[in-house]
Amino acid sequence: MLSRRSVRVKVMQLLYMLNRDAQLTPDDLVKDYNEGIWKTYELYILHLYLLLKVAQQAEKDAQIRAAKLLPTDEDRNFQPILYRNVCTQSIANHVQFLNLAEKYKSGENLDEDLLRRMYVAFCDTPEYKAYAALTEATVEDNTKVLYDLYRFLYGHDIFIEICDERFSNWDDDESHVIGAMKKTIKMLPLEGEFYKEFEPSDMTVRDFGEALLRKVCQEDYSLLSEIEPMLKNWDAERVAILDMIMLKMALCELLHFPTIPIKVTWNEFVEISKIYSTEKSKEFINGVLDRLMKKLMDEGRIVKEGRGLRGE
């Protein structure tokens, strides 16, 4: 679920924490890193659980309508198909997933009133009304309405507030979780251990992030000594903290990660700088990396494995 870019961002943020807090150690950062990548997975489980619980409000809606002393024709004809369809039921009856939701306490302190408010608001959308008007819904219809529901939820203030309360930096992982959720919905009805596909068990991602984090910490002074001569008219102490961290990470990748292409490293940190640093960071980092790469190439110090990895 996590891309290498998101891993780089997590490592960058942890190195920034180390810069601001002298009490932290590299081991502290590695622990935080490993906990952080699992937090992204927990957020994914929460999103799927919330989708289920909002859809389940249809069942409660049916009970409320049936208990009315003077039900309307709409009440009598109402069917909780948002919950009772085969796709939603494949989530509701998936024991392994429900166990995961319990493990990560996805249902803890969930306010039923808030769930109902999201459900009622979704029922007022054209997408739901078109679905509810179907004589007989197909699997494709059920999948589409759950996709529509999820798209509605992740733009809703209550949904965002729930995520904010549990995961303070969830917006950093938002795009990855949303992508995983869309892929999960396309898999409906769910079977087997579908959730394993999104676990942070990819050794490339896990080992890459931890190795990069440790290596930058270990080589901090030597990396700085390589970068300083490339700054031209800039004093290293005047360089923005995040910019220097990104330069160290990029240099570390160039020197110590032979399977990552030069252009990938270069482009990734330029793109990350656009989002997380100053307006001028893109040009600054691009220029320093250009000079660094040329120097290292001339000295024969960049060794990349496989075809096309040198990036010429």
C-alpha positions, 0 to 999 in steps of 0.5 A, a space after each residue: 500500500 505504501 509507495 517508496 515516495 511515502 516511505 521517503 516522506 516518513 523517513 524525512 519527517 523522522 529525521 526532522 524530529 531528530 534534528 529538533 529533539 536531541 534526546 532522540 536516538 536512531 533506534 527511537 526513530 526506527 521504532 517510530 518508523 515501523 510503528 508508523 507504517 503499521 498505522 497506515 494499515 490501521 487507518 485502512 482497516 478503520 476506513 473499511 470498518 466505517 464503510 460497513 458501519 454506515 451501510 449498516 445504518 440501513 438495517 436500523 433505518 428499516 427497524 425504525 420505519 417498521 416500528 412507526 405507528 403510522 408508517 408512510 408508503 415509503 416506510 412500508 416499501 423501504 428495503 435495507 439493500 445498502 446493507 443486505 446486499 451480497 457485497 456489504 454482507 461479504 464484509 459484515 460476515 468476514 470473520 478475519 476482517 472483523 477480528 482485525 477491526 477489533 484488534 485495532 479498536 476500529 469500533 471504539 467510541 464510535 458514536 451511533 448518532 454520527 454514523 446515522 448522520 452520515 448515512 442520512 446525508 448519503 441517502 439524500 444523494 442522487 447516487 443512492 436514490 438511483 440505487 434504491 430505485 432499482 428493481 433488482 441490484 446486480 453485483 456491479 450495482 452493489 459495488 458501485 453504490 459502495 464506491 459512491 458511499 466511500 467517496 461520499 464519506 471521505 469528503 464528509 466532515 464527520 468522517 474526517 473528524 473521526 480520522 483526525 482524532 485517531 490519526 493526527 497525521 492521517 492526511 500524509 497517508 490519505 492518498 494511499 489509504 483511499 487507493 487501497 480502499 478503491 482497490 478493495 471495493 473493486 474486489 467485492 464480494 470479499 473472500 479469503 485474506 484480501 487484507 494481506 495485500 495491503 499489509 506493510 509486509 513488502 520487505 522492499 518497502 520496509 527494509 528500504 525505509 529502515 535502511 535509509 533511516 539508519 544510514 543517513 543517521 550513521 553517515 550524517 557528517 560525511 554526507 554533509 561534508 560531501 554536500 557543503 562544497 556543492 552549495 556554492 554561495 550558500 552557507 550550510 547553516 542557512 539551508 532550510 532544515 528539510 532541504 538539507 535532510 532531503 539532500 542527505 537522503 538523496 546522496 545516501 541513495 545515490 551512494 548506498 542503494 545500488 538498485 534504485 535508479 539515479 533519475 528516480 532518486 533525483 526526481 523523487 526528492 525534487 517532487 517531495 520538495 515541492 510539497 513539503 518545503 519552500 517555494 525555492 526548494 525545487 530549484 535549489 535541490 535540483 541544482 545541488 543534486 545536479 552538481 553532486 551527481 556529476 562529481 560522483 559520476 566523474 569519480 566513479 563512486 555511483 555504482 548501480 546494478 541492472 540495465 538503465 539504473 545509471 540514469 544516463 
